[in-house]
């Protein structure tokens, strides 16, 4: 199973991975979003370019990401983590942020808690999570992404995105 098979149906910016292509995107956009003064071919080209640029560093639906590939490409990969540790750290971050603005629900990952719970359901007994992040050069170019991955047999099978820039 690929990463985006999990993401299908999840309606959260944190898990969007731009899986559609320009033609499909145009068919699904309300007509009011397509500029009337712009040539459709030009619009398709611009949309396809934007989608390609924004998805270049994400874990794509049709690609298999192995631990070896991530290491080769320079991703940082944590030691195995327990869910309890991750949730404790997330709650600590939310408490700290709520001291400032008091808008986040006091749940692991705040407003993303529903997606987090769905992500955890895919874990098998005894599995741990890994925090993975794109190389620093991607972050400098505003193309970074990071989150938690479930690895099985050396492959990323599910990914919960926590940061993107």
N, C-alpha and C positions, 0 to 999 in steps of 0.2 A: 504494500500500500504506500502511496506517495504522500508527501506532506500535505498537499492541497486537498486530498480526498477528505482529510479531517476538516479542513477549512471550509468546504462547501457547506453552505447553509448557516455558517456562523456570521452573524451580522455585526462586526466590530472592526473599527479601523485597524486595531492591533493585529488582526489576522488576515487582513486583505493582502493579496499577493498579486494583483493585477493579472488574473488568469485569462482575461478575455483579449481578443485581438481587435484591431480597428474596425473591421466590418461588423463584427458581432456587437461591438460597443455602439456603433452608429444605429444599428437596428433597435437597440434597447433604450436609446436616449429619447426622451420626449422631443418632439420636433422643435420646441421652443429653445432647446439647447444648441441646435445647429444654426450657426449664423446664416441668415438669408443672403447676405451679400458675398459670401465666400463660396468659391467653387468647391463642389463636393469632393473632387479628387485632391485638392489642396488640403481641405479639412481632414480627409482620411490620412493623408501623409503626415500632417502635423500631429494628429491624434496618435497615429502609430509610433511616431518618433518619441512623443512624450511617454507613451506606455513602455516603449523599449528602454528609454533612459531610466525610468523609475523602477523598472523591474530587473535591471541588470544584476543587481547584487542580492536579490531575494532568492529564496529557495523555490525553484520553479516546479510547477505541477508535473511536467513531463521529464524531469531529471531526477536521478537517484543520487543523493548525497551520502557518500560513505565517510567514515571517520578519517580514512586515509586521504581522501580528496580534500576534506576541510583542512587537514593539517598541511597538505601540499600547497593549498591556496593561501595559507597564512592565517586562517581563522584561529582565534583563541578558544580553547576548550578547557573547561574546568574539570576538576576531579568529580567523581560521582557525588551527587547531592541527594539528601533525603527531602521528601516533600515537606516534612515538618520544619526543617531548617529554612527552606525557601519561604514558606508561609510566615514564619516568625520574622524573618528579615523584611518581608513585604509589609507586614503590619507595623513594624518599627518605622519604616519609611513613611507610611501613611500617617502615623501618629505625629511624626516630626513635621510633615507637610500641613497637617490639620492645625498645628499650633499657629501657623501663618494664615491660612485661608479658610479652614473649617468647612470644606465642601465635599471631601471624599468619604464614602461609606467605610466604616471600620471593618473591612473584610479583606482577606488577602487579595491583592491586586485591585482593590477599590471597585471601580465601575466595570472592570474586566473580570470580576469574580465569576460570573456565569460561564464565561469562556474558559476560565481556569478550571472550574469544576468539570466541564465537558472534556477538557484536555486530560485531566487526571484519570478519567474513566477509561482511557485507552491504555493505561499502565497495567502491566501484568504483575502478579504478586512477586515481590522481591526486587522489582526494577527500581532503578534510581534515575534521576534526571541529570543532564549536563547543561551548563550554561555555555552557550556558544555565541561568538561575536565575530563580525567581519574584521579584517585587518584595519589597523589604525589609518592607513592611507585612504580607505573607503570613507571613514568618518570625516577626514579632512576635506574630502570632495563632496560631502553631504550625501553620501550614498551608503551609509552604514546601517546595519540591522543587527539586532541581538535578541536572544531569548532562550527559552529552555527547550531542550530536545529529548525525545525518547529515542534511544539507540537500541536497535536489535540486530544482532549478527553484524555489527559494524556499520549499520545503515541508519540514517535519520528516518524514522517512520512517522513521527509527529513532531510538530514545532509550534511553540507558543511564543509569539513575538511580544517582547516587552519594550523594546526601544527601536526607533527608526529616526533617521534624520534626512 
